[in-house]
């Protein structure tokens, strides 16, 4: 799992064009507001918005907190659209 996270994080930091994370999709899929999630994980909604838009890097602790809140795991946050049944 660490290798997957390192690869995805590298792609994220390199300004990925084909790989995208699904942080916003997971939040919306669970019906949570940006403000509610940001408060739950201890950050501002502006920072969370920038992370979701790929303008600010995410950290492992933030990914783990989001995964826990959304009831999934970190690889799913990064690689699986929750609205896609496959």
Secondary structure, 3 states (H helix, E strand, C coil): CHHHHHHHHHHHHCCCCCCCCCHHHHHHHCCCCHHHHHHHHCCCHHHHHHHHCCCCCCCHHHHHHHHHHHCCCHHHHHHCCCCCCC
